[in-house]
Amino acid sequence: MKKILLIVLSLSFFSCSSNLVTPSTRLETREPANFQTCLESMTNLMAYRPYYGEAAETFSKAKTFVGLEKLYGSDSLIDIQLNLSAEEIKKNNENIIKLANAPFKVRTKKGKISALNDADTNIIYQAMEGSEVNKNHWCYDTKGTIGFCFGRATIAHMEAIVRNINPESVKKIWIAGNMKQWGHHVATMVNTEKGWMVLDTNIGHPVTVEFWLNYYKPFKAKEAKEVMAFVTQAGRFGPYDTRAYNAIDLFNTESADFKKAEDYFNGYFHDYFESLDNIQNKTLKKDEEAK
């Protein structure tokens, strides 16, 4: 892979009440913007396609991740797990591991990286882990009830997209089931030269899908069924429906008039997208370097 080009944004944080965004050079490809237009620009690159209808009863025979996601229909991932037998859940999880290790066919796009090397994978992981909203997680989750696994998964997705990773080479992996405190967990995974790798700060470094699933299996409640794994397009926001990222879910407003006091996430996504909008260039590979 060509020489990595990465501009690191250094921000200073003083307290939860301070403005968590430091002005910087804005993207020159459009007018000076804010969290709203940054989200719009990113979602335009994702080409997210929601699926509809009722979920299938068998998932373990899916031949691709795309085919697997179609089988979920528009049903809640949590409900799917509740309605399946333990045996089918086990077969599904085994099949997902198999698909994660199989060659991944992706439509090549000029200037886009389809399979990351180890260095690039680590850069995206470190960008997620080192983002200011993640480092100041306690500012947004003062009671420890939100968790923000979905926030970190969103950040990893965005950090991959702005670095010219092929959108098809980024997905989300979920687990659903009775895990005592939580009913589901999610992380972003990226296609690499070694297969799919999951980016989850709970573990501390990129890991294989098999490692990730085995790590969370013991989290299930006693007497509960095995947790079930799901793989979806990265643009899916939550486990309950197939909605993509949107301003209401992320910011609690569709206008530029953001009010932190009314935001359930206490400005988590607002501050992240503001900081993302302020970064001029994060690409790993320039378009002209693509073959």
C-alpha positions as CSV (number, residue, x, y, z in Angstrom):
1,M,0.0,0.0,0.0
2,K,1.2,3.5,-0.8
3,K,2.6,5.9,1.8
4,I,0.0,6.8,4.4
5,L,-1.1,10.4,4.5
6,L,-2.6,11.2,7.8
7,I,-3.2,14.6,9.4
8,V,-3.7,14.3,13.2
9,L,-6.1,16.7,14.8
10,S,-5.0,17.7,18.3
11,L,-7.7,19.1,20.6
12,S,-7.6,20.4,24.1
13,F,-10.3,19.4,26.6
14,F,-10.9,21.1,29.9
15,S,-14.3,20.0,31.2
16,C,-17.6,18.4,30.2
17,S,-19.1,21.8,30.1
18,S,-16.6,23.3,27.7
19,N,-16.9,23.3,23.9
20,L,-15.5,20.0,22.7
21,V,-14.7,21.3,19.2
22,T,-11.7,23.3,18.3
23,P,-11.9,25.3,15.0
24,S,-9.6,24.1,12.3
25,T,-9.2,24.1,8.6
26,R,-12.5,23.1,7.1
27,L,-13.0,20.8,4.1
28,E,-12.6,22.7,0.9
29,T,-14.9,20.5,-1.2
30,R,-18.0,22.3,0.0
31,E,-19.1,25.4,1.9
32,P,-18.1,25.8,5.5
33,A,-20.5,23.4,7.3
34,N,-21.5,21.9,10.6
35,F,-22.5,18.6,12.1
36,Q,-25.6,18.4,9.9
37,T,-24.0,18.9,6.6
38,C,-21.0,16.7,7.6
39,L,-23.5,13.9,8.3
40,E,-25.2,14.5,4.9
41,S,-21.9,14.4,3.1
42,M,-20.9,11.1,4.7
43,T,-24.2,9.4,4.2
44,N,-24.1,10.3,0.5
45,L,-21.0,8.2,0.2
46,M,-22.4,5.1,1.9
47,A,-25.1,4.1,-0.5
48,Y,-27.0,2.4,2.3
49,R,-29.8,0.1,1.2
50,P,-32.4,-0.9,3.9
51,Y,-34.2,-4.2,3.5
52,Y,-37.9,-4.8,4.2
53,G,-40.3,-7.6,5.0
54,E,-40.3,-10.4,7.5
55,A,-37.2,-12.2,8.6
56,A,-36.5,-15.7,7.4
57,E,-36.4,-18.7,9.8
58,T,-33.0,-20.1,8.7
59,F,-29.8,-18.0,8.3
60,S,-27.1,-20.6,8.5
61,K,-27.2,-21.4,4.8
62,A,-26.4,-17.9,3.5
63,K,-23.6,-17.8,1.0
64,T,-22.6,-14.1,1.4
65,F,-23.0,-11.3,3.9
66,V,-25.2,-9.5,1.5
67,G,-27.5,-12.5,1.2
68,L,-27.5,-12.9,4.9
69,E,-28.6,-9.4,5.6
70,K,-31.5,-9.7,3.2
71,L,-32.8,-12.6,5.3
72,Y,-33.2,-10.3,8.3
73,G,-35.8,-8.3,6.4
74,S,-36.8,-5.3,8.5
75,D,-37.2,-7.2,11.8
76,S,-35.4,-6.3,15.0
77,L,-32.2,-8.3,15.4
78,I,-33.1,-8.8,19.0
79,D,-36.5,-10.3,18.1
80,I,-34.8,-12.6,15.6
81,Q,-32.6,-14.0,18.3
82,L,-35.5,-14.5,20.7
83,N,-37.5,-16.5,18.1
84,L,-34.7,-18.8,16.9
85,S,-33.7,-22.2,18.3
86,A,-30.4,-22.5,20.1
87,E,-29.3,-24.9,17.4
88,E,-30.0,-22.5,14.5
89,I,-28.2,-19.7,16.4
90,K,-25.2,-21.9,16.8
91,K,-25.2,-22.8,13.1
92,N,-25.6,-19.2,12.2
93,N,-22.6,-18.1,14.2
94,E,-20.5,-20.8,12.7
95,N,-21.5,-19.7,9.2
96,I,-20.7,-16.1,9.9
97,I,-17.2,-17.1,11.0
98,K,-16.9,-19.1,7.8
99,L,-18.0,-16.2,5.6
100,A,-15.6,-13.8,7.5
101,N,-12.7,-16.0,6.4
102,A,-13.8,-16.6,2.8
103,P,-12.6,-14.4,-0.1
104,F,-14.7,-11.3,-0.2
105,K,-15.9,-10.2,-3.7
106,V,-16.2,-6.4,-3.8
107,R,-16.8,-4.0,-6.6
108,T,-13.6,-2.1,-7.0
109,K,-13.8,1.7,-7.1
110,K,-11.2,4.1,-8.3
111,G,-9.3,5.7,-5.4
112,K,-10.9,3.3,-2.8
113,I,-9.1,0.7,-0.7
114,S,-10.9,-2.6,-0.8
115,A,-8.7,-4.7,1.5
116,L,-6.7,-3.0,4.2
117,N,-3.2,-4.0,5.4
118,D,-2.4,-4.3,9.1
119,A,-1.1,-0.7,9.3
120,D,-4.2,0.8,7.8
121,T,-6.5,-1.3,10.0
122,N,-4.6,-0.1,13.1
123,I,-4.8,3.5,12.0
124,I,-8.6,3.3,11.8
125,Y,-8.8,1.5,15.2
126,Q,-6.6,4.1,16.8
127,A,-8.6,6.9,15.3
128,M,-11.8,5.5,16.9
129,E,-10.1,4.8,20.2
130,G,-8.4,8.2,20.3
131,S,-11.4,10.3,19.2
132,E,-12.1,13.0,21.7
133,V,-15.7,11.9,22.3
134,N,-14.4,8.4,23.1
135,K,-11.7,9.6,25.4
136,N,-14.2,11.9,27.2
137,H,-16.8,9.2,27.2
138,W,-17.8,10.0,30.8
139,C,-18.9,13.5,29.7
140,Y,-21.7,12.0,27.7
141,D,-22.6,8.9,29.7
142,T,-22.4,10.2,33.3
143,K,-24.6,7.4,34.7
144,G,-23.0,4.6,32.7
145,T,-26.3,3.6,31.2
146,I,-25.7,4.3,27.5
147,G,-22.5,2.4,26.8
148,F,-22.0,3.9,23.4
149,C,-20.8,0.8,21.6
150,F,-23.0,2.0,18.8
151,G,-21.2,5.4,19.0
152,R,-17.8,3.8,18.7
153,A,-19.0,1.7,15.8
154,T,-20.3,4.8,14.1
155,I,-16.9,6.6,14.6
156,A,-15.0,3.6,13.2
157,H,-17.2,3.6,10.2
158,M,-16.8,7.3,9.6
159,E,-13.0,7.1,10.1
160,A,-12.8,4.4,7.5
161,I,-15.0,6.3,5.0
162,V,-12.9,9.5,5.2
163,R,-9.8,7.5,4.6
164,N,-11.1,6.3,1.2
165,I,-12.0,2.8,2.3
166,N,-14.5,1.2,-0.1
167,P,-17.9,1.5,1.6
168,E,-18.6,-2.2,0.8
169,S,-15.5,-3.1,2.7
170,V,-16.9,-1.8,6.0
171,K,-19.7,-3.5,7.9
172,K,-21.2,-3.7,11.3
173,I,-21.2,-6.9,13.3
174,W,-23.8,-7.3,16.1
175,I,-24.6,-9.8,18.8
176,A,-28.0,-10.0,20.4
177,G,-29.2,-12.0,23.4
178,N,-29.5,-11.8,27.2
179,M,-26.2,-10.5,28.4
180,K,-27.5,-9.4,31.8
181,Q,-27.0,-5.6,31.6
182,W,-27.1,-5.4,27.8
183,G,-29.4,-6.9,25.2
184,H,-27.1,-6.3,22.3
185,H,-23.6,-5.1,21.3
186,V,-22.2,-3.8,18.0
187,A,-18.8,-3.1,16.5
188,T,-17.5,-2.1,13.0
189,M,-15.5,-4.6,11.0
190,V,-13.3,-4.0,8.0
191,N,-12.2,-6.2,5.1
192,T,-8.5,-6.8,5.3
193,E,-5.9,-8.8,3.4
194,K,-6.3,-11.4,6.1
195,G,-10.1,-11.5,6.2
196,W,-12.6,-9.4,8.2
197,M,-11.3,-7.8,11.3
198,V,-13.5,-6.3,14.1
199,L,-12.6,-3.0,15.7
200,D,-13.8,-3.0,19.3
201,T,-12.2,-0.9,22.1
202,N,-13.5,-3.4,24.7
203,I,-10.9,-5.8,23.5
204,G,-8.1,-3.3,22.8
205,H,-7.0,-4.1,19.3
206,P,-8.4,-5.4,16.0
207,V,-9.5,-9.1,16.2
208,T,-10.9,-11.7,13.9
209,V,-14.6,-12.4,13.8
210,E,-14.1,-15.7,15.5
211,F,-12.1,-14.2,18.3
212,W,-14.7,-11.5,18.8
213,L,-17.6,-13.9,19.0
214,N,-15.8,-16.2,21.4
215,Y,-14.9,-13.2,23.6
216,Y,-18.6,-12.3,24.1
217,K,-20.1,-15.8,24.4
218,P,-19.4,-15.9,28.2
219,F,-21.3,-12.7,28.6
220,K,-24.7,-14.4,28.2
221,A,-26.9,-14.7,31.3
222,K,-27.1,-18.1,33.0
223,E,-29.6,-20.4,31.4
224,A,-30.0,-18.0,28.4
225,K,-29.5,-19.0,24.8
226,E,-26.2,-18.4,23.1
227,V,-25.9,-14.9,21.8
228,M,-26.5,-14.6,18.0
229,A,-24.3,-12.8,15.6
230,F,-25.5,-10.6,12.8
231,V,-23.7,-8.8,10.0
232,T,-25.2,-5.7,8.3
233,Q,-24.2,-2.8,6.1
234,A,-22.2,-0.3,8.2
235,G,-24.8,2.4,7.7
236,R,-27.4,0.7,9.9
237,F,-27.8,2.7,13.1
238,G,-29.5,0.4,15.6
239,P,-30.7,-3.2,16.1
240,Y,-34.4,-2.5,16.3
241,D,-35.0,-1.5,12.6
242,T,-33.2,-0.9,9.3
243,R,-33.0,2.8,9.5
244,A,-29.7,4.4,8.4
245,Y,-28.0,7.2,10.2
246,N,-30.2,10.2,10.5
247,A,-30.2,13.6,12.2
248,I,-33.1,12.8,14.6
249,D,-31.4,9.6,16.0
250,L,-28.0,11.2,16.2
251,F,-28.7,14.8,17.2
252,N,-32.3,15.0,18.2
253,T,-32.9,17.7,15.6
254,E,-33.1,18.1,11.9
255,S,-32.0,21.7,11.9
256,A,-28.7,23.4,12.7
257,D,-30.2,24.6,16.0
258,F,-28.7,22.0,18.3
259,K,-29.7,22.0,21.9
260,K,-27.5,19.8,24.1
261,A,-29.9,19.8,27.0
262,E,-32.5,18.2,24.7
263,D,-30.2,15.6,23.3
264,Y,-30.4,12.1,24.8
265,F,-26.7,11.5,23.9
266,N,-25.6,14.8,25.5
267,G,-23.9,16.0,22.3
268,Y,-21.8,12.9,21.7
269,F,-22.6,12.7,17.9
270,H,-22.9,16.5,17.6
271,D,-19.3,16.9,18.9
272,Y,-17.9,14.1,16.8
273,F,-19.4,15.3,13.5
274,E,-18.3,18.8,14.3
275,S,-14.7,17.6,14.8
276,L,-14.9,15.4,11.7
277,D,-16.0,18.4,9.7
278,N,-13.0,20.4,10.8
279,I,-10.4,17.9,9.6
280,Q,-9.1,18.8,6.2
281,N,-7.6,15.5,5.1
282,K,-7.4,12.0,6.6
283,T,-7.1,9.9,3.5
284,L,-4.8,6.9,3.6
285,K,-4.5,6.8,-0.2
286,K,-4.9,9.6,-2.8
287,D,-7.3,9.0,-5.7
288,E,-4.5,9.5,-8.2
289,E,-2.4,6.7,-6.5
290,A,-5.1,4.1,-7.2
291,K,-4.4,1.6,-9.9
